[in-house]
Amino acid sequence: DCATANCPSPGACCFIDGSCDVMMATKCITAGGGFEGNDTDCETTECPVSGAGDECSSAMIASYGGNEFETDTATPSDNPPDDSQCVGTYLDWGNSPDIWFRFDAKKSGTVQFTTWDASSYDTSMALYESSCDNQVACNGDSNSGSGCQDYFSAIDYNVESGSTYYIRIGGWEGGTGDGTLTIE
């Protein structure tokens, strides 16, 4: 029976308009939502509103897999990332228009955040833990991967279950464009 078989359970699925519906994870992702976890509900889940993402306070929900974004209509957020955590990777943030994602870790372990996307632009990325001002990592140009754009960002980070992470994506020397944040 499901009580002993560890069957998946439905949970809250957040959509970019701020709405929420309870469904299975695969159905949620197929519908373009962000699955909040097994046995979660819409009454206790805070779903951000779309148009969101331009500032950390209105970060879009990110989930495992691909999370599309665009920075052409974004504005630069205050306090550019500190590039001392990624010296030599060409972060070169400047006054870059940026987009923010919120990722709530459902399990502990190493997670890769990457902008690897053959049709994207030269991205730069910073990772924050627990708050929008606690930067823990950054990357301008990753040296891994093949078959993608020449310059993409990748951060491998050991996350803790139940912790919140903010991913900030901008562009080298203020570049903008479309892309995909992939979380694995």
Buried (B, 14 or more C-beta within 10 A) or exposed (E): EEEEEEEEEBBBBBBBEEEBBBBBBEEBBEEEBBBBEBEBEBEEBEBBBEEBBBBBEBBBBBBBEBBEBBBEEBEBBEEBBEBEBBEEBBBBBBEBBBBBBBBBBBEEEEBBBBBBBEEBBBBBBBBBBEEBEEBBBBBBBBEEEEEBBEBBBBBBBEBEEEEBBBBBBBBBBBBBBEBBBBBE
